[in-house]
Amino acid sequence: MDKHTILIVDDEVGVLNSLKRVLQSEDREIFLAESIDEAEKTLKQHGEVEVIICDNRFSNNILGINFLTKIKRLYPDTIRILTTAYPDLATAMEAINKAHIWRYILKPIEIEELKTLVNQAFDYYRILKENRLLLQIARQQAEWIKILREKYPEVVSKEVRESAIYTVDERRVSEIIAEFMRKYYPQQKK
């Protein structure tokens, strides 16, 4: 089983270590970054992570919102959680509208709430990935049906031709093609 991945970004080492200790389990790989630059290097080295928990204000006046906005473009399925000790409505609205964060958490962080949110985030990430895969499969199946309809119109039933929604699995497509080949191109005896 692959491990769940989390990147925690905060310039307070104590916060990083506390969150890692609270969220650590055998099925998780947790990366820590004390700066946005370090977080970007971690992502370049390890690739997409499932969840990013990022503070908004860093000591060098860099905002976590800007980093999470960049992450939205690079890794749209990554679940983005913004933490802040300085809540205000403008920041919350910007985080939602610009970075499309999944959750906005106020510091000090409620540990049990965070554990629950991270588990929900893993589930949500998995659902996003499964949906993308299913969409890709559906598009591929639609393409197969289109090819079958063009090349072998006599094989495609009237119901399929008239139906607006197609559901055909790869095995069935192979069976249809094999049946057609046997019927119209029987093996020649030598």
PyMOL commands that set and color helices and strands:
alter all, ss='L'
color gray80, all
select helices_A, chain A and resi 13-23+36-46+64-74+89-97+111-151+158-162+170-184
alter helices_A, ss='H'
color red, helices_A
select strands_A, chain A and resi 4-9+28-33+51-55+79-84+103-106
alter strands_A, ss='S'
color yellow, strands_A
deselect
rebuild
show_as cartoon
